[in-house]
Amino acid sequence: MSRVLVVGPKDQMDGAIEALHRSQLVHIVDHRGDDGVFSIGKPLPRASAVSEDLVRLRSIASVLKVEEGEPGGAATVEDVHGRITALALQLREEDESRKKAAGLVADLDIRIEAMRVFAALPLPLDAYRGYESLAVLVGRVSEEVRGLEAITKDLGAFTADGVVAAFVPKDFESKAREVLTRFGFAQVDVPEGGGDPRDALSRMISDRDKWTDRLGQIEGRIAKLRERYVGFIRATEARLGVEIEKAEAPLRFAVSDHSFVVDGWVPSDRVGPMTAALAALPGVLVEATDLKELHEAAGDEEVEPPVLLRNRGPARRFEFLTRLYSTPRYSELDPTSFLFILFPIFFGLMIGDAGYGLVMIVLGFALSAKLRNSPDFADLMRVVLYGGFFAYIFGMVLYGEIFGIPFHPPPSAPDEVSWTAILQYDIPYAAPIHKLEDVGVIDLLLLSVVASSIHLGLGYVVGFVNEVKHNRRHAIAKIGWLLILIGFLSFFVVLGRTPEWCAAQPWNEGCQVAGNRVVNRIFFDQPPLAWIPADGMIIGGLAIPWLMVGGILGGVVLLIVGEPMGALEIISLLSNMMSYTRLAGVAVAKGAVALAFNTMFLPLIINEEVFHATHVVQWNPSILFILLGFVLIFLAHAMVLILGAMSAGVQAIRLNYVEFFLKFYRGGGTLFSPFGARKPTTEA
């Protein structure tokens, strides 16, 4: 980035605005306050008229229900103001007519519902009013009324389906109302007028139909206006938005009585084209200073240019997750690439089911295409797609599981339904981890510890790279934390690896179990972790390797040099490592819930007695049970999918935001937003 100053006479400001807007290269730094010579500029004279037209156009768009994202036409209309005015007048008349018609229809609907009560009774409307000694109670009831006759002999009652009319002496009105209330009585006021209520109801229905037809005609005319002008509205709104942005640009400039100054940032490789864009304006000068010169001139003062993100390909889809946390500073590494790799891996490890993963891939692809006009939602669906891909891979390779059903029954539950039994085909692959077995849970916990060490270690390395040029003491502290992390990891490696004496006792069952754990085969029993010596101290029956002691002591020394107070928080690093066991916890919990639903609903689909006797899967004799079972198991797995995806997504992003980002990332940067671009720029 290079800092640029554009200086020129005030009468060239309009031309400079046009040139800068057309080039879309300058991120303007707003001028603040009044320094005695320069003050904040005033909008161009046309700003008020353009703003008024834009407000009126958006009001028109609201009435016509024109939404963002709809295609627009070419904004080549000469008399924009005249067309907006004419359209606003025409639409106002139609909108007022629509509101009047809709109000009359709504009022008639209310009156019709009230009149239906009286039309159900065999009395004219005149019979319900004009009494001095009688109270008239008319309304709807929820059940047949009983007990009114016990109040007084001087009582008249008329009933119909769900309707009652009671004529009682006023002295007994409260008692009659109390009895009616027991049957859900809701009183209806007597309408004005007289005569047969059925005739009045017929007239009201006729009036309502007439006004409904008229409302439909008005809506049709408005729909035609929408169809005719939607392109003009979208194109003109975009055009006016550009014009108002240019007209209000002086509010960001420093302006004196005779000149103006624009302060901003330009990508260093684009300074030439930006200067060329202003070359035709007499008296306008451009001065560019690269970032290195700015740092030398500023000394200890921090210079923070805006950030132009350059993630390519699929990694761009994860930029919104970075921005959701905070935009990176110019001097920091952009963590988006790390999110692109690590978030889907953590997500897939927690879901770990090929069936759920395949559904996420399909939904993510379909919804990202459908929501392409909403970039953030489209990006979110792509993130789901990538997470689903890793869920599919881990489900097939690591867990051997599809919709909670394993390829083969686990050794501890040989009667469990499996895909081998369902397909009547011996799948030639045995998954290395069964989530719900003791050995599998231990394996997942140790894998979580390895994941924490890799993830946190990467954070400290990146933190060192970020700090080494700016704050050597903080960089030294990052190395100290890395040494302490290696020390803690060495403890878990020695604790979990296959004991050396197992080489002489290959028949030992415990040795076979340890040697077959995924974490041992990939990490603990393989270089470089296999080289960690097990010799050390014995404290409380636990072996504390010398590497752990040396790593912690060496790390503390570096922390005292770099961040003295950090030495008091060593235990927090161990807490961070343990936080990664949520990877195992969510995976086991999701697997347990899926297994529970399968155990509940699969017996509706398959003949459980035959399966337990022969290990052969047969359909349930009842077709009704089969259909019910498929419906219930579909709903159950849909719930597991939604809740599992939400839980895995939250936990995966938490591990990155809290455990990982805090080791190297501060954020608080400003996204490069060049004048003339309609939204902040993220360059591929």
C-alpha positions as CSV (number, residue, x, y, z in Angstrom):
1,M,0.0,0.0,0.0
2,S,1.1,3.6,-0.7
3,R,-0.3,6.7,1.0
4,V,-1.4,9.3,-1.5
5,L,-2.3,13.0,-1.2
6,V,-4.4,14.6,-4.0
7,V,-4.2,18.4,-3.9
8,G,-5.9,20.8,-6.3
9,P,-7.8,24.0,-6.7
10,K,-11.4,24.0,-5.5
11,D,-12.8,24.6,-9.0
12,Q,-11.3,21.2,-10.1
13,M,-12.8,19.2,-7.2
14,D,-15.8,18.0,-9.2
15,G,-13.6,16.7,-11.9
16,A,-11.3,15.0,-9.4
17,I,-14.2,13.3,-7.8
18,E,-15.3,11.9,-11.1
19,A,-11.8,10.7,-11.9
20,L,-11.3,9.1,-8.5
21,H,-14.7,7.4,-8.6
22,R,-14.1,6.1,-12.1
23,S,-10.7,4.7,-11.2
24,Q,-12.0,2.8,-8.1
25,L,-8.4,2.8,-6.7
26,V,-8.3,5.1,-3.7
27,H,-9.3,4.2,-0.2
28,I,-10.2,7.7,1.2
29,V,-9.2,8.5,4.8
30,D,-11.9,10.9,6.1
31,H,-10.7,14.3,7.2
32,R,-11.5,15.0,10.8
33,G,-12.3,18.4,12.4
34,D,-11.1,21.9,11.6
35,D,-7.3,22.8,11.8
36,G,-7.7,26.5,11.1
37,V,-6.9,26.2,7.4
38,F,-8.8,23.1,6.2
39,S,-12.2,22.0,7.3
40,I,-14.6,19.3,6.2
41,G,-16.1,20.1,2.8
42,K,-19.7,20.6,1.9
43,P,-21.8,18.3,-0.4
44,L,-22.0,19.4,-4.0
45,P,-25.0,21.5,-4.9
46,R,-26.8,18.6,-6.7
47,A,-26.6,16.4,-3.5
48,S,-30.0,17.6,-2.2
49,A,-31.9,16.9,-5.4
50,V,-30.3,13.6,-5.9
51,S,-31.0,12.5,-2.3
52,E,-34.6,13.5,-2.7
53,D,-35.0,11.5,-5.9
54,L,-33.3,8.5,-4.2
55,V,-35.7,8.6,-1.2
56,R,-38.7,8.9,-3.5
57,L,-37.4,6.0,-5.7
58,R,-36.9,3.8,-2.7
59,S,-40.4,4.6,-1.5
60,I,-41.7,3.6,-4.9
61,A,-39.6,0.4,-4.7
62,S,-41.2,-0.4,-1.3
63,V,-44.7,0.0,-2.6
64,L,-44.0,-2.1,-5.7
65,K,-42.1,-4.6,-3.5
66,V,-39.0,-4.4,-5.7
67,E,-36.3,-6.3,-3.8
68,E,-32.5,-6.1,-3.9
69,G,-30.9,-8.6,-6.2
70,E,-33.5,-8.3,-9.0
71,P,-32.0,-7.6,-12.4
72,G,-32.1,-4.0,-13.6
73,G,-32.0,-2.4,-17.0
74,A,-29.6,0.1,-18.4
75,A,-29.6,3.5,-16.6
76,T,-29.7,5.7,-19.7
77,V,-32.8,7.7,-18.9
78,E,-32.2,11.4,-19.5
79,D,-35.0,12.9,-17.4
80,V,-34.7,10.7,-14.3
81,H,-36.3,13.3,-12.0
82,G,-39.3,13.7,-14.3
83,R,-39.9,10.0,-14.6
84,I,-39.6,9.5,-10.9
85,T,-42.1,12.3,-10.3
86,A,-44.6,11.0,-12.8
87,L,-44.3,7.4,-11.5
88,A,-44.6,8.6,-7.9
89,L,-47.8,10.5,-8.7
90,Q,-49.3,7.6,-10.6
91,L,-48.4,5.1,-7.9
92,R,-49.6,7.3,-5.1
93,E,-53.1,7.3,-6.6
94,E,-53.1,3.6,-7.1
95,D,-51.7,3.0,-3.6
96,E,-54.3,5.2,-2.0
97,S,-57.1,3.4,-3.9
98,R,-55.6,0.0,-2.8
99,K,-55.5,1.1,0.8
100,K,-59.1,2.4,0.6
101,A,-60.3,-0.8,-1.0
102,A,-58.4,-3.1,1.4
103,G,-59.7,-1.1,4.4
104,L,-63.3,-1.5,3.1
105,V,-62.9,-5.2,2.5
106,A,-61.4,-5.7,6.0
107,D,-64.3,-3.7,7.5
108,L,-66.9,-5.6,5.6
109,D,-65.3,-8.9,6.7
110,I,-65.7,-7.8,10.3
111,R,-69.3,-6.7,9.8
112,I,-70.1,-9.9,7.9
113,E,-68.8,-12.1,10.7
114,A,-70.9,-10.1,13.2
115,M,-74.0,-10.3,11.0
116,R,-73.7,-14.1,10.6
117,V,-74.6,-14.4,14.3
118,F,-77.9,-12.6,13.8
119,A,-78.6,-14.2,10.4
120,A,-78.6,-17.6,12.3
121,L,-81.4,-16.4,14.6
122,P,-85.1,-16.1,13.6
123,L,-85.5,-12.5,14.6
124,P,-85.3,-9.2,12.7
125,L,-82.7,-6.7,13.8
126,D,-85.3,-4.3,15.3
127,A,-86.2,-7.0,17.8
128,Y,-82.8,-6.6,19.6
129,R,-83.1,-3.0,20.6
130,G,-85.5,-0.5,22.2
131,Y,-86.2,-2.2,25.6
132,E,-86.2,-0.3,28.9
133,S,-86.5,-3.2,31.3
134,L,-84.8,-5.9,29.3
135,A,-81.1,-6.6,28.7
136,V,-80.3,-8.3,25.3
137,L,-77.3,-10.7,25.3
138,V,-76.3,-11.9,21.8
139,G,-73.1,-13.7,20.9
140,R,-71.3,-16.9,20.1
141,V,-70.9,-19.9,22.5
142,S,-68.5,-22.8,22.3
143,E,-71.1,-25.4,23.5
144,E,-74.8,-25.8,24.0
145,V,-76.1,-23.5,26.7
146,R,-78.0,-25.0,29.7
147,G,-79.4,-23.6,32.9
148,L,-80.7,-20.2,31.6
149,E,-84.3,-21.0,32.4
150,A,-83.4,-21.5,36.1
151,I,-82.5,-17.8,36.5
152,T,-86.0,-16.4,36.0
153,K,-89.3,-17.3,34.4
154,D,-89.3,-13.9,32.6
155,L,-86.6,-14.9,30.2
156,G,-86.6,-15.5,26.5
157,A,-83.8,-17.4,24.7
158,F,-83.2,-18.2,21.0
159,T,-80.3,-20.5,20.0
160,A,-78.7,-21.7,16.8
161,D,-75.5,-23.6,16.0
162,G,-72.9,-21.9,18.2
163,V,-75.1,-18.8,18.7
164,V,-77.4,-17.6,21.5
165,A,-79.7,-14.6,22.1
166,A,-81.1,-14.1,25.6
167,F,-83.6,-11.5,26.7
168,V,-83.6,-11.1,30.5
169,P,-84.8,-8.5,32.9
170,K,-82.1,-6.1,33.7
171,D,-82.1,-7.2,37.4
172,F,-81.0,-10.6,36.3
173,E,-78.5,-9.5,33.6
174,S,-75.3,-10.3,35.7
175,K,-76.6,-13.8,36.6
176,A,-77.4,-14.5,33.0
177,R,-74.0,-13.3,31.8
178,E,-72.4,-15.5,34.5
179,V,-74.2,-18.6,33.2
180,L,-73.4,-17.8,29.6
181,T,-69.7,-17.3,30.4
182,R,-69.5,-20.9,31.5
183,F,-70.2,-21.9,27.9
184,G,-67.6,-19.7,26.3
185,F,-69.9,-16.7,25.6
186,A,-68.4,-13.9,23.4
187,Q,-70.9,-11.0,23.1
188,V,-71.5,-9.4,19.7
189,D,-72.9,-5.9,19.4
190,V,-76.2,-5.4,17.6
191,P,-75.6,-3.9,14.1
192,E,-77.3,-0.7,13.0
193,G,-80.3,-0.9,10.8
194,G,-83.4,-3.0,10.8
195,G,-85.2,-5.7,8.8
196,D,-84.2,-9.3,8.1
197,P,-80.4,-9.9,9.0
198,R,-80.2,-12.5,6.3
199,D,-80.9,-9.7,3.7
200,A,-78.4,-7.4,5.3
201,L,-75.8,-10.3,5.3
202,S,-76.5,-10.9,1.6
203,R,-76.0,-7.2,0.8
204,M,-72.7,-7.1,2.8
205,I,-71.4,-10.1,1.0
206,S,-72.3,-8.6,-2.3
207,D,-70.5,-5.3,-1.3
208,R,-67.5,-7.3,-0.1
209,D,-67.2,-9.2,-3.4
210,K,-67.5,-5.9,-5.3
211,W,-64.7,-4.3,-3.4
212,T,-62.6,-7.5,-3.5
213,D,-62.9,-7.4,-7.3
214,R,-62.0,-3.7,-7.3
215,L,-59.0,-4.4,-5.1
216,G,-57.9,-7.2,-7.4
217,Q,-58.1,-4.8,-10.4
218,I,-56.0,-2.2,-8.5
219,E,-53.4,-4.9,-7.5
220,G,-53.3,-5.9,-11.2
221,R,-52.6,-2.4,-12.3
222,I,-49.8,-2.1,-9.6
223,A,-48.4,-5.4,-10.7
224,K,-48.2,-4.1,-14.3
225,L,-46.5,-1.0,-13.1
226,R,-44.0,-3.2,-11.2
227,E,-43.4,-5.4,-14.3
228,R,-42.9,-2.3,-16.5
229,Y,-40.7,-0.3,-14.2
230,V,-38.7,-2.8,-12.1
231,G,-35.7,-2.6,-14.4
232,F,-35.8,1.2,-14.4
233,I,-36.1,1.3,-10.6
234,R,-33.2,-1.1,-10.0
235,A,-31.0,0.7,-12.6
236,T,-31.9,4.2,-11.5
237,E,-31.4,3.3,-7.8
238,A,-27.9,2.1,-8.6
239,R,-27.2,5.2,-10.7
240,L,-28.6,7.6,-8.0
241,G,-26.6,5.7,-5.4
242,V,-23.4,6.5,-7.4
243,E,-24.4,10.1,-7.8
244,I,-25.1,10.6,-4.1
245,E,-21.8,9.0,-3.3
246,K,-20.0,11.4,-5.6
247,A,-22.0,14.4,-4.5
248,E,-21.3,13.8,-0.8
249,A,-17.6,13.0,-1.3
250,P,-16.4,16.5,-0.2
251,L,-17.7,15.5,3.3
252,R,-14.6,13.3,3.4
253,F,-12.1,15.9,2.0
254,A,-10.1,18.6,3.6
255,V,-11.3,21.9,2.0
256,S,-10.1,25.5,2.3
257,D,-11.4,28.6,0.6
258,H,-9.4,27.9,-2.6
259,S,-8.2,24.3,-2.5
260,F,-9.0,20.7,-1.5
261,V,-7.0,17.8,-0.3
262,V,-7.8,14.1,-0.5
263,D,-5.9,11.8,1.8
264,G,-6.0,8.0,1.0
265,W,-4.4,4.7,0.3
266,V,-3.7,3.0,-3.0
267,P,-2.2,-0.4,-3.8
268,S,1.4,0.4,-4.6
269,D,1.2,-1.3,-8.1
270,R,-1.8,0.9,-9.0
271,V,-0.3,4.3,-8.2
272,G,0.5,4.9,-11.8
273,P,-3.0,4.3,-13.2
274,M,-4.5,6.4,-10.4
275,T,-2.1,9.3,-11.2
276,A,-2.9,9.0,-14.9
277,A,-6.6,9.3,-14.1
278,L,-6.0,12.8,-12.6
279,A,-3.4,14.0,-15.1
280,A,-5.9,15.8,-17.3
281,L,-7.0,18.1,-14.5
282,P,-5.1,21.4,-14.4
283,G,-3.5,22.2,-11.1
284,V,-4.2,18.9,-9.5
285,L,-1.1,17.3,-8.0
286,V,-0.6,13.7,-6.7
287,E,2.0,12.8,-4.1
288,A,2.5,9.1,-3.3
289,T,4.6,7.7,-0.4
290,D,5.3,4.0,0.0
291,L,4.8,2.3,3.3
292,K,8.5,1.8,4.1
293,E,9.1,5.6,3.8
294,L,6.0,6.2,6.0
295,H,7.3,3.9,8.7
296,E,10.7,5.7,8.7
297,A,9.1,9.1,8.9
298,A,6.6,8.1,11.6
299,G,9.3,6.5,13.9
300,D,7.6,4.7,16.8
301,E,4.1,5.9,15.7
302,E,2.1,3.0,14.2
303,V,1.0,3.3,10.6
304,E,-1.9,1.1,9.7
305,P,-3.0,1.0,6.0
306,P,-6.3,-0.7,5.0
307,V,-6.2,-4.4,4.2
308,L,-6.6,-5.8,0.8
309,L,-7.4,-9.5,1.2
310,R,-5.9,-11.8,-1.4
311,N,-7.3,-15.3,-0.7
312,R,-7.8,-17.3,-3.8
313,G,-10.2,-20.1,-4.8
314,P,-12.2,-21.9,-2.2
315,A,-10.3,-20.1,0.7
316,R,-12.2,-16.9,-0.2
317,R,-15.4,-18.5,1.1
318,F,-14.0,-18.4,4.6
319,E,-13.2,-14.7,4.6
320,F,-16.6,-14.0,6.2
321,L,-15.6,-16.1,9.2
322,T,-12.4,-14.0,9.6
323,R,-14.4,-10.7,9.3
324,L,-16.9,-12.1,11.8
325,Y,-14.1,-12.2,14.3
326,S,-12.2,-9.1,13.1
327,T,-10.5,-7.8,10.0
328,P,-6.8,-8.5,10.1
329,R,-4.4,-5.6,10.6
330,Y,-2.0,-4.8,7.7
331,S,1.0,-6.1,9.7
332,E,-0.6,-9.5,10.5
333,L,-0.9,-12.7,8.6
334,D,-4.4,-13.2,7.3
335,P,-5.8,-16.3,9.2
336,T,-8.4,-17.1,6.5
337,S,-6.2,-19.8,4.9
338,F,-5.8,-21.5,8.3
339,L,-9.6,-21.5,8.8
340,F,-10.0,-22.9,5.3
341,I,-7.9,-25.9,6.3
342,L,-8.6,-26.4,10.0
343,F,-12.3,-25.6,10.4
344,P,-13.5,-28.3,8.0
345,I,-11.1,-30.8,9.5
346,F,-12.4,-30.2,13.1
347,F,-16.0,-30.1,11.8
348,G,-15.6,-33.4,9.9
349,L,-13.9,-35.1,12.8
350,M,-16.8,-34.2,15.1
351,I,-19.5,-35.3,12.7
352,G,-17.6,-38.3,11.4
353,D,-20.4,-39.9,9.4
354,A,-20.4,-40.6,5.7
355,G,-24.2,-40.3,5.4
356,Y,-24.5,-37.0,7.1
357,G,-21.4,-35.8,5.2
358,L,-23.0,-36.7,1.9
359,V,-26.2,-34.8,2.8
360,M,-24.2,-31.7,3.8
361,I,-22.3,-31.8,0.5
362,V,-25.5,-31.9,-1.5
363,L,-27.3,-29.3,0.6
364,G,-24.3,-27.0,0.7
365,F,-23.8,-27.2,-3.1
366,A,-27.5,-26.6,-3.9
367,L,-28.1,-23.8,-1.3
368,S,-24.9,-22.0,-2.2
369,A,-26.0,-21.9,-5.8
370,K,-29.5,-20.8,-4.9
371,L,-28.3,-18.1,-2.5
372,R,-25.6,-16.6,-4.8
373,N,-27.3,-13.2,-4.6
374,S,-26.6,-13.2,-0.8
375,P,-22.8,-13.7,-0.7
376,D,-22.4,-14.3,3.0
377,F,-25.2,-17.0,3.1
378,A,-23.7,-18.5,-0.1
379,D,-20.3,-18.6,1.6
380,L,-21.8,-20.2,4.7
381,M,-23.3,-23.0,2.6
382,R,-20.0,-23.5,0.9
383,V,-18.4,-23.9,4.4
384,V,-21.0,-26.5,5.2
385,L,-20.1,-28.3,1.9
386,Y,-16.4,-28.4,2.8
387,G,-17.2,-29.5,6.3
388,G,-19.5,-32.2,4.9
389,F,-16.7,-33.4,2.6
390,F,-14.4,-34.0,5.6
391,A,-17.3,-35.6,7.6
392,Y,-17.7,-38.0,4.7
393,I,-14.0,-38.8,4.5
394,F,-13.7,-39.4,8.3
395,G,-17.0,-41.3,8.3
396,M,-15.7,-43.7,5.6
397,V,-12.1,-44.0,6.6
398,L,-11.8,-43.3,10.4
399,Y,-15.2,-44.4,11.9
400,G,-16.7,-46.6,9.2
401,E,-20.2,-45.2,9.8
402,I,-23.2,-44.2,7.7
403,F,-26.2,-42.6,9.4
404,G,-25.0,-44.0,12.8
405,I,-24.8,-47.6,11.5
406,P,-21.3,-49.0,11.4
407,F,-19.8,-51.0,8.6
408,H,-19.2,-53.9,11.0
409,P,-20.7,-54.4,14.5
410,P,-18.2,-53.4,17.2
411,P,-16.5,-56.3,19.1
412,S,-18.4,-55.3,22.3
413,A,-21.8,-55.5,20.6
414,P,-21.7,-58.3,18.0
415,D,-25.6,-58.2,17.7
416,E,-25.7,-54.5,16.6
417,V,-27.2,-53.9,13.2
418,S,-24.4,-53.1,10.7
419,W,-24.2,-52.4,7.0
420,T,-22.6,-55.7,6.5
421,A,-25.7,-57.4,7.8
422,I,-28.1,-55.0,5.9
423,L,-26.3,-55.5,2.6
424,Q,-25.5,-59.1,3.2
425,Y,-22.0,-58.3,2.0
426,D,-18.9,-58.4,4.1
427,I,-17.4,-54.9,3.6
428,P,-13.7,-55.5,3.1
429,Y,-12.7,-52.6,5.4
430,A,-12.6,-52.5,9.2
431,A,-12.7,-49.0,10.7
432,P,-9.9,-48.3,13.2
433,I,-12.2,-46.4,15.7
434,H,-15.6,-47.3,17.1
435,K,-16.8,-44.1,18.8
436,L,-18.8,-45.8,21.5
437,E,-16.2,-48.3,22.7
438,D,-13.8,-47.6,25.6
439,V,-10.7,-48.0,23.3
440,G,-12.2,-45.7,20.7
441,V,-13.0,-43.0,23.2
442,I,-9.5,-43.1,24.6
443,D,-8.1,-43.0,21.0
444,L,-10.3,-39.9,20.2
445,L,-9.2,-38.2,23.4
446,L,-5.5,-38.7,22.6
447,L,-6.1,-37.6,19.0
448,S,-7.7,-34.4,20.4
449,V,-4.5,-33.8,22.4
450,V,-2.4,-34.2,19.3
451,A,-4.8,-31.8,17.4
452,S,-4.4,-29.3,20.2
453,S,-0.6,-29.5,20.0
454,I,-0.5,-29.0,16.3
455,H,-3.1,-26.2,16.3
456,L,-1.7,-24.3,19.2
457,G,1.9,-24.8,18.0
458,L,1.0,-23.4,14.7
459,G,-0.6,-20.4,16.5
460,Y,2.6,-19.7,18.4
461,V,4.7,-20.1,15.2
462,V,2.5,-17.6,13.4
463,G,2.6,-15.3,16.4
464,F,6.4,-15.4,16.3
465,V,6.4,-14.4,12.6
466,N,3.9,-11.5,13.3
467,E,5.9,-10.2,16.3
468,V,9.6,-10.8,15.3
469,K,9.7,-7.5,13.3
470,H,7.7,-5.4,15.7
471,N,8.2,-6.6,19.2
472,R,11.2,-8.9,19.9
473,R,10.2,-9.5,23.5
474,H,6.7,-10.8,22.5
475,A,8.4,-13.0,19.8
476,I,10.6,-14.5,22.5
477,A,7.6,-15.2,24.6
478,K,5.9,-17.0,21.7
479,I,8.9,-19.4,21.6
480,G,8.6,-19.9,25.3
481,W,5.0,-20.9,25.0
482,L,5.9,-23.3,22.2
483,L,8.5,-25.0,24.4
484,I,5.9,-25.4,27.3
485,L,3.5,-26.8,24.8
486,I,6.1,-29.4,23.6
487,G,6.7,-30.2,27.3
488,F,3.0,-30.9,27.9
489,L,2.7,-32.9,24.7
490,S,5.7,-35.1,25.7
491,F,3.8,-36.2,28.9
492,F,0.8,-37.4,26.9
493,V,3.0,-39.1,24.3
494,V,4.9,-41.1,27.0
495,L,1.6,-41.8,28.8
496,G,-0.2,-43.1,25.6
497,R,2.4,-44.8,23.5
498,T,2.8,-48.5,23.3
499,P,5.3,-49.6,26.1
500,E,8.7,-50.6,24.9
501,W,8.5,-54.0,26.6
502,C,5.6,-54.9,24.3
503,A,8.1,-55.7,21.7
504,A,9.0,-58.8,23.7
505,Q,5.4,-59.7,24.4
506,P,3.5,-59.3,21.1
507,W,0.8,-61.7,22.4
508,N,-0.1,-59.3,25.3
509,E,-3.7,-58.1,24.8
510,G,-3.0,-54.7,26.3
511,C,-0.1,-54.2,23.9
512,Q,-2.2,-55.2,20.9
513,V,-4.9,-52.7,21.9
514,A,-2.3,-49.9,22.4
515,G,-0.5,-50.7,19.2
516,N,-3.7,-50.7,17.2
517,R,-4.9,-47.3,18.3
518,V,-4.9,-44.7,15.5
519,V,-3.0,-42.2,17.6
520,N,-0.2,-44.7,18.2
521,R,0.1,-45.9,14.6
522,I,0.2,-42.4,13.2
523,F,1.8,-40.3,15.9
524,F,2.9,-41.7,19.3
525,D,4.8,-44.8,18.0
526,Q,6.2,-43.1,14.9
527,P,9.0,-40.5,14.5
528,P,9.5,-37.8,15.6
529,L,7.3,-38.4,18.7
530,A,8.7,-42.0,19.1
531,W,12.1,-40.4,19.7
532,I,10.9,-38.6,22.9
533,P,12.6,-40.4,25.8
534,A,10.4,-41.9,28.5
535,D,13.0,-41.4,31.2
536,G,12.1,-38.9,33.9
537,M,10.7,-38.4,37.3
538,I,8.0,-40.5,39.0
539,I,5.4,-38.3,40.8
540,G,2.3,-39.9,42.2
541,G,2.8,-43.0,40.1
542,L,3.0,-41.0,36.9
543,A,6.1,-40.8,34.7
544,I,7.1,-37.2,34.1
545,P,9.6,-37.3,31.1
546,W,12.7,-35.0,31.3
547,L,11.6,-33.4,28.1
548,M,8.5,-32.1,29.9
549,V,10.5,-30.7,32.7
550,G,13.1,-29.2,30.4
551,G,10.4,-27.7,28.1
552,I,8.5,-26.1,30.9
553,L,11.6,-24.7,32.6
554,G,13.0,-23.4,29.3
555,G,9.7,-21.9,28.4
556,V,9.4,-20.2,31.7
557,V,12.8,-18.6,31.3
558,L,11.8,-17.2,27.9
559,L,8.5,-16.0,29.3
560,I,10.3,-14.1,32.0
561,V,12.4,-12.4,29.4
562,G,9.5,-11.7,27.0
563,E,6.3,-11.5,29.1
564,P,7.1,-11.8,32.8
565,M,3.4,-12.0,33.8
566,G,2.8,-14.8,31.3
567,A,4.8,-17.2,33.5
568,L,1.9,-17.1,36.0
569,E,-0.5,-18.5,33.4
570,I,1.2,-21.7,32.4
571,I,-1.6,-23.8,33.7
572,S,-3.9,-22.0,31.2
573,L,-2.1,-23.6,28.4
574,L,-2.9,-27.1,29.7
575,S,-6.5,-25.9,30.0
576,N,-6.4,-24.9,26.4
577,M,-5.1,-28.3,25.4
578,M,-7.9,-30.0,27.3
579,S,-10.4,-27.8,25.6
580,Y,-9.8,-29.7,22.4
581,T,-11.3,-32.9,24.0
582,R,-14.6,-31.4,22.8
583,L,-13.6,-32.9,19.4
584,A,-14.0,-36.3,21.0
585,G,-17.0,-35.3,23.1
586,V,-19.1,-34.0,20.3
587,A,-18.2,-37.0,18.1
588,V,-19.2,-39.5,20.8
589,A,-22.3,-37.6,21.7
590,K,-23.5,-37.4,18.1
591,G,-22.7,-41.1,17.6
592,A,-24.6,-42.0,20.8
593,V,-27.7,-40.1,19.8
594,A,-27.7,-41.6,16.3
595,L,-27.3,-45.1,17.8
596,A,-30.2,-44.4,20.2
597,F,-32.6,-43.4,17.4
598,N,-31.5,-46.4,15.3
599,T,-32.1,-48.7,18.2
600,M,-35.6,-47.2,18.7
601,F,-36.8,-47.1,15.2
602,L,-35.0,-49.8,13.2
603,P,-37.1,-52.6,14.8
604,L,-40.1,-51.0,13.0
605,I,-38.4,-51.6,9.7
606,I,-36.6,-54.9,10.2
607,N,-37.6,-58.2,11.8
608,E,-35.6,-57.9,15.0
609,E,-36.3,-61.5,16.2
610,V,-35.0,-63.0,12.9
611,F,-32.0,-60.7,13.0
612,H,-30.9,-61.7,16.5
613,A,-31.4,-65.4,15.7
614,T,-29.7,-65.5,12.3
615,H,-28.0,-62.1,11.8
616,V,-30.0,-61.8,8.6
617,V,-31.9,-58.6,8.0
618,Q,-35.5,-59.1,6.9
619,W,-38.3,-56.6,6.4
620,N,-40.9,-56.3,9.1
621,P,-44.1,-58.2,8.1
622,S,-46.2,-55.1,8.6
623,I,-46.0,-52.6,5.8
624,L,-47.5,-49.9,8.0
625,F,-44.7,-50.4,10.6
626,I,-42.1,-50.2,7.8
627,L,-43.6,-46.8,6.5
628,L,-43.9,-45.5,10.1
629,G,-40.3,-46.6,10.8
630,F,-38.9,-44.8,7.7
631,V,-40.8,-41.6,8.6
632,L,-39.6,-41.6,12.2
633,I,-36.0,-42.5,11.4
634,F,-35.9,-39.8,8.7
635,L,-37.1,-37.2,11.2
636,A,-34.8,-38.5,13.9
637,H,-31.7,-38.3,11.6
638,A,-32.7,-34.9,10.3
639,M,-32.7,-33.7,13.9
640,V,-29.3,-35.3,14.6
641,L,-27.9,-33.8,11.4
642,I,-29.1,-30.2,12.3
643,L,-28.1,-30.4,15.9
644,G,-24.8,-32.1,15.1
645,A,-23.9,-29.6,12.4
646,M,-24.8,-26.7,14.7
647,S,-22.8,-28.1,17.6
648,A,-19.8,-29.1,15.5
649,G,-19.8,-25.7,13.7
650,V,-19.9,-23.8,17.0
651,Q,-17.2,-25.9,18.6
652,A,-15.0,-25.8,15.5
653,I,-15.2,-22.0,15.2
654,R,-14.7,-21.6,18.9
655,L,-11.4,-23.6,18.8
656,N,-10.2,-21.3,16.1
657,Y,-11.4,-18.0,17.6
658,V,-10.5,-18.7,21.3
659,E,-7.7,-21.2,21.4
660,F,-6.0,-20.5,18.1
661,F,-6.5,-16.8,17.2
662,L,-5.6,-15.5,20.7
663,K,-2.1,-16.9,20.2
664,F,-1.2,-14.6,17.4
665,Y,-4.1,-12.5,16.1
666,R,-5.3,-9.1,17.2
667,G,-7.4,-7.9,14.3
668,G,-8.9,-4.5,14.3
669,G,-7.9,-3.6,10.8
670,T,-9.8,-1.7,8.1
671,L,-10.9,-3.5,4.9
672,F,-9.8,-1.8,1.8
673,S,-12.8,0.0,0.4
674,P,-11.9,2.1,-2.7
675,F,-14.0,5.2,-3.5
676,G,-16.4,4.2,-6.3
677,A,-16.6,0.5,-5.4
678,R,-20.1,-0.4,-4.1
679,K,-18.7,-2.7,-1.3
680,P,-15.4,-3.4,0.4
681,T,-12.8,-5.1,-1.8
682,T,-11.5,-8.6,-1.3
683,E,-9.1,-9.3,-4.2
684,A,-8.6,-12.8,-5.5
